[in-house]
Amino acid sequence: MIHLTIRKERVPALGFGTWELTGRECVQGVEDALAVGYRHLDTAEMYRNEAEVGEGIRNSGVPREEIFLITKVLPEHFARDRTIRAARESLRKLGTDYVDLLLMHSTPSGVPLEETLGAMRELQDEGSVRHIGVSNFPPPMVEQATRHAHIFCNQVEFHPFNPQDALITQAREMDYLFTAYSPLAQGDVLDDAALKQMGEAHGKTPAQVALRWILQQGLAAIPRSSSDEHRRANFDVFDFELSDAEMRAVSALSH
Ligand SMILES: NC(=O)c1ccc[n+]([C@@H]2O[C@H](COP(=O)([O-])OP(=O)(O)OC[C@H]3O[C@@H](n4cnc5c(N)ncnc54)[C@H](OP(=O)(O)O)[C@@H]3O)[C@@H](O)[C@H]2O)c1
């Protein structure tokens, strides 16, 4: 596993996404992901699977403190009292007394940014939330958010077909965790001829090339899979390296 160090905190660079996983498939998926070695899990109140994620964690036997656990607050809960209530409800469902990272799921509309971030700071002060972050924020809004809280992370869509140059530069300058969601372009990377060819040279699949390309940039990725085989394959990206030329070639797919 590659770890990223963000303000002295070590975060496993590869996480497991759980969007669209529900019921037993989610419980078993999380349990299996932890058995494979994932130690970074992404959920959200929007996914309606926090109870299942929590059950998967407990079934796995992996100590809670070994897992970097993320959940997110829905935009309709961005008013102070609602944010606090929503986070408490997430903790109850997850069966834990803290999350490692609580994210605003998207940019706010209506409620001032400082109100939501203020509520998240209250949760941080009481120990329910270790770090505060945002998702789907463009660079100027991240900058604005930092006036109201220490922003630990911005989680955004990033894969070989979707450039995020400005945010990546900002994340490096401001030392926040840049987390790539939909790192496999929801499966589209699998059909790309250039990624296929590059993968063949390393005995790897296009999905593994895409994940390795993200990790080698010092960024985090949270691929999701309902398949045991795919979860294992996505975790098998630590035994090869893309050359500088290969890194540039993947980046060129979106430029
Ligand atoms: N913050 C946000 O607004 C936001 C938005 C979207 C997503 N997210 C987070 O990011 C996570 C990942 O993004 P995503 O779920 O949109 O898409 P993704 O991880 O890019 O792709 C998931 C798709 O790829 C397939 N897949 C995964 N590994 C594979 C492999 N090795 N070989 C072949 N197919 C493979 C999966 O099918 P199988 O199930 O068949 O493997 C699934 O259809 C989400 O689960 C969620 O936690 C956050």
The ligand as an ORCA input file, in Angstrom:
! r2SCAN-3c Opt
* xyz 0 1
  N     -18.175     12.659     -4.044
  C     -18.952     12.363     -5.059
  O     -19.776     13.193     -5.527
  C     -18.833     11.010     -5.704
  C     -19.421     10.781     -6.971
  C     -19.256      9.512     -7.551
  C     -18.527      8.512     -6.872
  N     -18.001      8.773     -5.627
  C     -17.248      7.725     -4.888
  O     -16.242      7.165     -5.733
  C     -16.421      5.754     -5.830
  C     -15.939      5.237     -7.166
  O     -16.588      5.887     -8.254
  P     -17.719      5.157     -9.146
  O     -18.396      4.154     -8.319
  O     -18.519      6.268     -9.739
  O     -16.932      4.520    -10.371
  P     -15.582      3.709    -10.644
  O     -14.965      3.222     -9.412
  O     -14.788      4.548    -11.600
  O     -16.127      2.490    -11.500
  C     -17.002      1.524    -10.983
  C     -17.410      0.607    -12.126
  O     -16.246     -0.028    -12.669
  C     -16.418     -1.445    -12.622
  N     -15.119     -2.012    -12.213
  C     -14.452     -1.762    -11.063
  N     -13.266     -2.418    -11.054
  C     -13.195     -3.104    -12.217
  C     -12.230     -3.966    -12.766
  N     -11.095     -4.252    -12.118
  N     -12.481     -4.510    -13.992
  C     -13.628     -4.234    -14.638
  N     -14.591     -3.406    -14.166
  C     -14.376     -2.841    -12.957
  C     -17.484     -1.714    -11.595
  O     -18.201     -2.861    -11.970
  P     -18.208     -4.172    -11.037
  O     -19.046     -3.803     -9.844
  O     -18.818     -5.197    -11.907
  O     -16.786     -4.468    -10.685
  C     -18.362     -0.464    -11.713
  O     -19.302     -0.634    -12.756
  C     -17.922      5.585     -5.565
  O     -18.257      4.249     -5.264
  C     -18.125      6.564     -4.435
  O     -17.661      5.991     -3.213
  C     -18.122     10.013     -5.054
*
